[in-house]
């Protein structure tokens, strides 16, 4: 009985983790490319994905906040992107793909400093 209970609990906990991690194509649309430039207002250093929140300007100068999904913190660290790399208020340019549901959510394919163009993460970023 104890073995069955432990096995059932293991399956339950494994399925919760599987639900938390999603397929890219289920959430994001490759036909909805985005390029966002603005200051960083929040960073969530979490797994399985880190999140960066930036504020962009739309018409009439109104701010628009975007939640940008990144890879996990270990993968970011391999590229040299850590908690100390980006500061709140720093202006970045994020290139990626928007959410299927049309919300202000995107998945980043690259991140660069807006002022210098220095690539911080992405296909052309230098690896450490």
SULRA-V183726 format. One record per residue. N is the residue number from 0. RES is the residue in three letters. PHI is phi in degrees with one decimal (* if undefined). PSI is psi in whole degrees, 0 to 359 (NA if undefined). D_LAST is the distance of its C-alpha to the last C-alpha in Angstrom with 1 decimal. Layout:
# SULRA-V183726
n	res	phi	psi	d_last
N	RES	PHI	PSI	D_LAST
N	RES	PHI	PSI	D_LAST
This chain:
# SULRA-V183726
n	res	phi	psi	d_last
0	UNK	*	317	50.0
1	UNK	-64.0	324	47.1
2	UNK	-66.0	317	45.1
3	UNK	-63.4	318	45.7
4	UNK	-62.9	316	44.9
5	UNK	-65.4	319	41.6
6	UNK	-65.2	319	40.8
7	UNK	-64.3	320	41.7
8	UNK	-65.3	320	39.6
9	UNK	-62.7	318	36.6
10	UNK	-65.0	318	37.2
11	UNK	-60.9	311	37.7
12	UNK	-67.4	325	34.4
13	UNK	-65.9	322	32.4
14	UNK	-70.1	327	34.0
15	UNK	-63.2	316	33.1
16	UNK	-63.6	322	29.4
17	UNK	-66.5	324	29.8
18	UNK	-69.5	328	31.6
19	UNK	-70.6	333	28.9
20	UNK	-102.9	130	26.3
21	UNK	-120.1	164	27.4
22	UNK	-79.3	142	27.0
23	UNK	-52.3	311	25.5
24	UNK	-67.1	341	28.8
25	UNK	-74.2	331	30.9
26	UNK	-107.1	326	29.6
27	UNK	-121.1	155	28.3
28	UNK	-118.7	115	29.9
29	UNK	-67.6	345	28.3
30	UNK	-89.3	8	31.4
31	UNK	-122.8	65	30.7
32	UNK	-67.9	146	27.7
33	UNK	-131.8	148	26.9
34	UNK	-130.6	117	25.4
35	UNK	-118.1	132	25.5
36	UNK	-128.4	129	25.1
37	UNK	174.6	174	25.9
38	UNK	-75.0	147	25.2
39	UNK	-76.0	129	23.3
40	UNK	-109.5	342	26.1
41	UNK	-164.6	146	24.5
42	UNK	-132.9	132	21.4
43	UNK	-111.6	108	21.8
44	UNK	-88.2	83	18.9
45	UNK	-129.8	165	20.6
46	UNK	-117.4	150	20.3
47	UNK	-79.5	349	20.8
48	UNK	-134.0	139	19.8
49	UNK	-85.0	158	18.8
50	UNK	-130.3	139	21.1
51	UNK	-121.8	133	21.1
52	UNK	-110.5	125	24.6
53	UNK	-125.7	156	25.3
54	UNK	-113.3	121	28.7
55	UNK	-107.0	166	29.7
56	UNK	-105.0	136	33.0
57	UNK	-110.1	189	35.5
58	UNK	-52.5	149	38.9
59	UNK	62.8	19	41.0
60	UNK	70.3	13	38.0
61	UNK	-74.4	136	37.9
62	UNK	-75.7	150	34.6
63	UNK	-137.8	122	33.1
64	UNK	-90.8	134	30.6
65	UNK	-120.0	139	28.0
66	UNK	-99.2	122	26.1
67	UNK	-115.5	119	22.9
68	UNK	-81.1	134	21.4
69	UNK	-115.8	183	17.7
70	UNK	-78.1	182	16.1
71	UNK	-67.9	163	15.9
72	UNK	-66.3	331	14.2
73	UNK	-68.4	319	12.2
74	UNK	-66.2	320	10.8
75	UNK	-62.2	318	10.2
76	UNK	-62.6	325	8.4
77	UNK	-63.0	334	5.9
78	UNK	-89.6	356	5.4
79	UNK	91.6	8	5.8
80	UNK	-93.2	108	9.5
81	UNK	-125.5	182	11.7
82	UNK	-57.5	333	15.4
83	UNK	-89.2	348	15.0
84	UNK	-73.4	316	13.2
85	UNK	-115.8	134	16.3
86	UNK	-106.8	149	19.9
87	UNK	-58.5	134	23.1
88	UNK	96.2	343	24.9
89	UNK	-68.5	138	22.0
90	UNK	-89.6	123	22.9
91	UNK	-123.2	159	20.4
92	UNK	-114.3	124	21.1
93	UNK	-113.9	130	20.5
94	UNK	-112.5	135	21.3
95	UNK	-176.5	211	22.3
96	UNK	-132.3	138	25.5
97	UNK	-77.6	162	28.3
98	UNK	-68.8	147	30.0
99	UNK	-62.2	328	32.9
100	UNK	-81.4	2	35.2
101	UNK	81.3	3	34.9
102	UNK	-73.5	171	33.6
103	UNK	-82.2	59	31.1
104	UNK	-128.4	138	28.2
105	UNK	-141.3	162	25.4
106	UNK	-111.4	124	22.4
107	UNK	-80.9	138	19.4
108	UNK	-107.7	342	17.9
109	UNK	-159.2	154	16.1
110	UNK	-135.9	132	15.9
111	UNK	-137.1	155	16.2
112	UNK	-71.4	127	17.8
113	UNK	-64.0	321	21.4
114	UNK	-69.7	318	22.3
115	UNK	-107.6	342	19.8
116	UNK	80.0	3	18.4
117	UNK	-60.4	122	14.8
118	UNK	-76.8	120	12.9
119	UNK	-93.7	325	11.2
120	UNK	-156.4	143	11.1
121	UNK	140.1	188	12.8
122	UNK	-63.8	335	13.4
123	UNK	-106.9	6	12.6
124	UNK	-75.5	142	9.5
125	UNK	-69.0	141	6.6
126	UNK	-94.1	143	3.8
127	UNK	-87.1	NA	0.0
